[in-house]
Amino acid sequence: MNYIDFIIFIGFCKTIVVLRNKIQFAQIMNKLHREPFLPDPKRGGKIEEKLIKKCVWITTVQTSIYWLCGGCSVLGTILYSLFERLTHSDYHYWQLPYGPLTFVNMTYSPNFEIVWCYQCVSFCLVAVTYTSIDSLVAAILAHTCYQFKILQNCVRSYGKTDHETKKVENTTDSSSGLQATLKRIVDYHTAIFDVIEEMEAIFNKLLLTQFTGTLCYLCICAYQATEVIDAARLLRHLLEAVCIILQVLLICYWGEQLYSESEKVGFAAYESHFIGTKFSFQKSIAFIIRRSQNPAQLTAGKFAVVGFLTFAWILRTSYSAFFMLRQVKMKQ
């Protein structure tokens, strides 16, 4: 199995995992588009809508950049092989985009063109599958992180928003209003963690497949890059390595943000206006702080926490494996 077959195999595994959990994926996305995850001016003011818009903008930009990198990698490889075919009549100069097929005689037309079209279509589909799944997971993680940001704002400003609500509704019972506001905060906090638990159940196998595949592919890609003399092929390997690193970086970045933002909820609760309130109210604040001491996190296969440490470990292990392959090759 060469590295091209390995890419197809990993893409196939990721697709199977997503298809088996497609209903759960849909349920999570539907939840994030319903209350209490929708912007609520009565809960946190107008800043909630601004945070959601910022999250949408960030996910749009990161998805566009990721698709652009993947598209340049695939398109550049295809155009280079097409250029070699059009400019040389000698089949020795012909190059397929992603390696030869040994069971097909490609020294004459139309065999070469048929296999060329097959590889172009198949790898475009693989690229779309890769980028779509990664962008979907990263977008869900990003929206969940921003739910924690909204919750922090809500906890810090609950006294102010509750005062504005009472002014509009001409009410004077501050204790009941504060208690109702805090109940919404606690329910919101619990709802976010419920979504994260569902995400963990769905994503842990997918992330394990992705991280394992990335580790192996980076090693193989680096090894292939050191074996080629052609500058165009070297550039192709570099672009592929950038894309594969970018996909893991996106997931690990938002995994790290998820941990950090969920932890900040406890600090926001401590900074809130709870002095002088009823004991039951202070008890609820203490519950929020205690819950935030166990921050939300996702894992890859239940044993590797998704974050920058895991990202660094993948890069370090890939380099170690690559160095070992080089040593074995040199001894031969």
C-alpha positions as CSV (number, residue, x, y, z in Angstrom):
1,M,0.0,0.0,0.0
2,N,1.5,3.3,-1.1
3,Y,0.7,6.7,0.5
4,I,-2.0,7.4,-2.1
5,D,-3.9,4.2,-1.1
6,F,-3.4,5.2,2.5
7,I,-5.1,8.6,1.9
8,I,-8.1,6.9,0.2
9,F,-8.3,4.4,3.1
10,I,-8.4,7.1,5.8
11,G,-10.9,9.1,3.8
12,F,-13.1,6.0,3.5
13,C,-12.9,5.4,7.3
14,K,-13.8,9.0,8.1
15,T,-16.8,8.8,5.7
16,I,-18.0,5.6,7.3
17,V,-17.8,7.1,10.8
18,V,-19.8,10.2,9.7
19,L,-22.4,8.2,7.8
20,R,-22.9,5.9,10.9
21,N,-23.5,9.0,13.1
22,K,-25.2,11.2,10.6
23,I,-28.4,11.4,12.7
24,Q,-26.4,12.5,15.8
25,F,-24.6,15.1,13.7
26,A,-27.9,16.5,12.5
27,Q,-29.3,16.5,16.1
28,I,-26.3,18.5,17.4
29,M,-26.5,21.1,14.6
30,N,-30.3,21.4,15.1
31,K,-29.8,21.9,18.9
32,L,-27.3,24.7,18.2
33,H,-30.0,26.5,16.2
34,R,-32.6,26.3,18.9
35,E,-33.0,27.8,22.4
36,P,-31.1,28.3,24.6
37,F,-28.3,28.6,22.1
38,L,-29.9,31.4,20.1
39,P,-29.0,35.0,20.9
40,D,-31.3,36.4,23.7
41,P,-31.1,40.1,24.4
42,K,-32.9,39.6,27.7
43,R,-30.3,37.2,28.9
44,G,-27.0,38.8,27.9
45,G,-27.8,42.0,26.0
46,K,-27.0,42.8,22.4
47,I,-23.5,41.4,22.6
48,E,-24.8,37.9,22.1
49,E,-25.8,38.6,18.6
50,K,-22.4,40.2,17.9
51,L,-20.6,37.1,19.3
52,I,-22.7,34.8,17.1
53,K,-22.0,36.9,14.0
54,K,-18.3,36.9,14.8
55,C,-18.3,33.1,15.2
56,V,-20.1,32.7,11.8
57,W,-17.5,35.0,10.2
58,I,-14.6,33.1,11.7
59,T,-15.9,29.7,10.6
60,T,-16.5,31.0,7.1
61,V,-13.0,32.4,6.8
62,Q,-11.3,29.3,8.2
63,T,-13.4,27.0,5.9
64,S,-12.6,29.1,2.9
65,I,-8.8,29.1,3.7
66,Y,-8.9,25.3,4.2
67,W,-10.8,24.7,1.0
68,L,-8.4,27.0,-0.9
69,C,-5.4,25.1,0.3
70,G,-6.9,21.8,-0.5
71,G,-8.1,23.0,-3.9
72,C,-4.6,24.4,-4.8
73,S,-3.0,21.1,-3.8
74,V,-5.3,18.9,-5.9
75,L,-5.6,21.3,-8.8
76,G,-1.9,22.0,-9.0
77,T,-1.1,18.3,-9.2
78,I,-3.7,17.7,-11.9
79,L,-2.6,20.7,-14.0
80,Y,1.1,19.6,-13.8
81,S,0.3,16.1,-15.0
82,L,-1.9,17.5,-17.8
83,F,0.9,19.8,-18.9
84,E,3.3,16.9,-19.1
85,R,0.9,14.9,-21.2
86,L,0.2,17.7,-23.6
87,T,3.8,18.8,-24.2
88,H,5.3,15.3,-24.6
89,S,4.4,12.6,-27.1
90,D,6.8,10.1,-25.5
91,Y,5.0,8.1,-22.9
92,H,8.1,8.0,-20.7
93,Y,7.4,11.7,-19.8
94,W,3.7,11.0,-19.0
95,Q,2.8,11.2,-15.3
96,L,-0.5,10.5,-13.6
97,P,-1.5,12.9,-10.9
98,Y,-1.3,10.3,-8.1
99,G,1.0,7.6,-9.2
100,P,0.8,4.7,-11.8
101,L,-1.6,1.8,-11.8
102,T,0.5,-1.4,-12.2
103,F,-2.3,-3.5,-13.6
104,V,-3.1,-1.2,-16.5
105,N,-0.8,-0.6,-19.5
106,M,-0.6,3.2,-19.7
107,T,2.0,3.5,-22.4
108,Y,-0.5,4.4,-25.1
109,S,-3.9,6.2,-25.5
110,P,-6.7,6.1,-24.5
111,N,-5.6,4.0,-21.5
112,F,-3.6,6.8,-20.0
113,E,-6.4,9.3,-20.5
114,I,-9.0,7.0,-18.9
115,V,-6.8,6.4,-15.8
116,W,-6.0,10.1,-15.7
117,C,-9.7,11.1,-15.6
118,Y,-10.4,8.4,-13.0
119,Q,-7.7,9.7,-10.7
120,C,-8.8,13.3,-11.1
121,V,-12.4,12.6,-10.3
122,S,-11.7,10.2,-7.4
123,F,-9.2,12.5,-5.7
124,C,-11.4,15.5,-6.1
125,L,-14.1,13.5,-4.3
126,V,-11.6,12.5,-1.6
127,A,-10.5,16.1,-1.2
128,V,-14.1,17.3,-0.9
129,T,-14.9,14.6,1.7
130,Y,-11.8,15.4,3.8
131,T,-12.4,19.2,3.8
132,S,-16.1,19.0,4.3
133,I,-15.8,16.6,7.4
134,D,-13.0,18.6,8.9
135,S,-14.8,22.0,8.3
136,L,-18.0,20.6,9.8
137,V,-16.3,19.4,13.0
138,A,-14.3,22.6,13.4
139,A,-17.5,24.7,12.9
140,I,-19.4,22.8,15.5
141,L,-16.5,23.2,18.0
142,A,-16.2,26.9,17.2
143,H,-19.9,27.5,17.8
144,T,-19.8,25.6,21.1
145,C,-16.8,27.7,22.2
146,Y,-18.8,30.8,21.5
147,Q,-21.7,29.5,23.5
148,F,-19.3,29.6,26.5
149,K,-18.3,33.1,25.6
150,I,-22.0,34.1,25.6
151,L,-22.4,32.4,28.9
152,Q,-19.5,34.3,30.4
153,N,-21.0,37.6,29.3
154,C,-24.4,36.5,30.7
155,V,-22.9,35.6,34.1
156,R,-20.9,38.8,34.3
157,S,-23.7,41.1,33.4
158,Y,-26.8,39.3,34.8
159,G,-27.4,42.1,37.4
160,K,-27.4,44.8,34.7
161,T,-29.6,42.9,32.2
162,D,-32.0,42.0,35.0
163,H,-32.2,45.6,36.1
164,E,-33.0,46.6,32.5
165,T,-35.7,44.0,32.3
166,K,-37.3,45.2,35.5
167,K,-37.3,48.8,34.1
168,V,-39.0,47.7,31.0
169,E,-41.6,45.5,32.8
170,N,-42.0,48.1,35.7
171,T,-41.3,45.4,38.4
172,T,-39.5,45.9,41.7
173,D,-38.9,42.3,43.0
174,S,-35.2,42.0,42.6
175,S,-34.7,38.7,44.3
176,S,-37.2,36.8,42.2
177,G,-35.8,38.4,39.1
178,L,-32.3,37.5,40.0
179,Q,-33.2,34.0,40.8
180,A,-35.1,33.5,37.5
181,T,-32.1,34.9,35.6
182,L,-29.7,32.6,37.5
183,K,-31.9,29.6,36.7
184,R,-31.7,30.4,33.0
185,I,-27.9,30.7,33.4
186,V,-27.6,27.3,35.1
187,D,-29.9,25.7,32.6
188,Y,-27.9,27.2,29.7
189,H,-24.6,26.0,31.3
190,T,-26.0,22.5,31.7
191,A,-27.3,22.5,28.1
192,I,-23.9,23.4,26.7
193,F,-22.3,20.5,28.6
194,D,-25.0,18.1,27.4
195,V,-24.1,19.0,23.8
196,I,-20.4,18.5,24.5
197,E,-21.1,15.0,25.9
198,E,-23.0,14.2,22.7
199,M,-20.1,15.6,20.6
200,E,-17.6,13.5,22.6
201,A,-19.6,10.3,21.9
202,I,-19.7,11.0,18.2
203,F,-16.3,12.7,17.5
204,N,-13.9,10.5,19.6
205,K,-13.7,7.7,17.0
206,L,-13.6,10.2,14.1
207,L,-10.8,12.2,15.7
208,L,-8.8,9.1,16.6
209,T,-9.0,8.0,12.9
210,Q,-8.0,11.5,11.8
211,F,-5.1,11.9,14.2
212,T,-3.7,8.5,13.5
213,G,-4.0,9.0,9.7
214,T,-2.3,12.4,10.0
215,L,0.6,11.0,12.0
216,C,1.2,8.3,9.5
217,Y,0.7,10.5,6.4
218,L,3.0,13.3,7.6
219,C,5.8,10.7,8.1
220,I,5.2,9.2,4.6
221,C,4.8,12.6,2.9
222,A,8.1,13.9,4.4
223,Y,9.8,10.7,3.4
224,Q,8.5,11.0,-0.2
225,A,9.5,14.6,-0.4
226,T,13.1,13.7,0.4
227,E,13.2,11.0,-2.3
228,V,12.0,13.2,-5.3
229,I,14.3,15.4,-7.4
230,D,11.6,17.1,-9.4
231,A,10.7,20.5,-8.0
232,A,7.1,20.2,-9.0
233,R,6.6,16.9,-7.1
234,L,8.4,18.4,-4.1
235,L,6.0,21.4,-4.1
236,R,3.1,19.0,-4.3
237,H,4.3,17.1,-1.2
238,L,4.7,20.3,0.6
239,L,1.2,21.5,-0.2
240,E,-0.2,18.2,0.9
241,A,1.7,18.4,4.1
242,V,0.4,21.9,4.8
243,C,-3.2,20.8,4.2
244,I,-2.9,17.8,6.5
245,I,-1.3,19.9,9.2
246,L,-3.9,22.6,8.8
247,Q,-6.8,20.2,9.3
248,V,-5.4,18.9,12.6
249,L,-4.5,22.4,13.7
250,L,-8.1,23.6,13.2
251,I,-9.5,20.8,15.3
252,C,-6.8,21.1,18.1
253,Y,-7.1,24.9,18.2
254,W,-10.9,24.7,18.8
255,G,-10.4,21.8,21.2
256,E,-8.0,24.0,23.2
257,Q,-10.4,26.9,23.0
258,L,-13.3,24.7,24.3
259,Y,-11.3,23.8,27.3
260,S,-10.2,27.4,28.0
261,E,-13.6,29.1,27.5
262,S,-15.4,26.5,29.6
263,E,-12.9,27.2,32.4
264,K,-13.4,30.9,32.2
265,V,-17.1,30.5,33.0
266,G,-16.0,29.9,36.7
267,F,-14.0,33.1,36.7
268,A,-16.9,35.0,35.2
269,A,-19.2,33.7,38.0
270,Y,-16.7,34.8,40.6
271,E,-16.6,38.3,39.2
272,S,-20.4,38.5,39.2
273,H,-22.5,40.6,41.6
274,F,-23.3,37.9,44.2
275,I,-22.3,39.8,47.4
276,G,-25.3,40.5,49.6
277,T,-27.7,38.2,47.8
278,K,-29.6,35.3,49.3
279,F,-27.9,32.1,50.3
280,S,-29.7,30.1,47.7
281,F,-28.4,32.5,45.0
282,Q,-24.8,32.3,46.3
283,K,-25.2,28.5,46.3
284,S,-26.1,28.5,42.7
285,I,-23.1,30.7,41.9
286,A,-20.9,28.2,43.8
287,F,-22.4,25.4,41.7
288,I,-21.4,27.1,38.5
289,I,-17.9,27.7,39.7
290,R,-17.5,24.1,40.9
291,R,-18.8,22.8,37.5
292,S,-16.3,25.0,35.7
293,Q,-13.4,23.4,37.6
294,N,-13.8,20.4,35.4
295,P,-13.6,22.1,32.0
296,A,-15.1,20.7,28.8
297,Q,-12.8,18.7,26.6
298,L,-12.9,16.3,23.7
299,T,-10.8,13.3,23.2
300,A,-9.5,11.2,20.4
301,G,-10.5,7.6,21.2
302,K,-10.9,8.4,24.9
303,F,-7.2,8.7,25.6
304,A,-5.8,11.8,23.9
305,V,-7.2,15.2,24.8
306,V,-7.8,17.4,21.7
307,G,-5.6,20.4,22.1
308,F,-2.2,22.0,21.4
309,L,-0.3,19.3,23.3
310,T,-1.8,16.6,21.1
311,F,-1.0,18.6,18.0
312,A,2.6,19.0,19.1
313,W,2.8,15.3,19.9
314,I,1.6,14.4,16.4
315,L,4.2,16.6,14.8
316,R,7.0,15.3,17.0
317,T,6.0,11.6,16.5
318,S,5.7,12.1,12.8
319,Y,9.2,13.6,12.6
320,S,10.6,10.7,14.8
321,A,9.1,8.1,12.5
322,F,10.3,10.0,9.4
323,F,13.9,10.1,10.8
324,M,13.7,6.4,11.6
325,L,12.7,5.6,8.0
326,R,15.6,7.8,6.7
327,Q,18.1,5.9,8.9
328,V,16.8,2.6,7.7
329,K,17.1,3.8,4.0
330,M,20.6,5.0,4.5
331,K,21.8,1.7,6.0
332,Q,20.4,-0.1,3.0
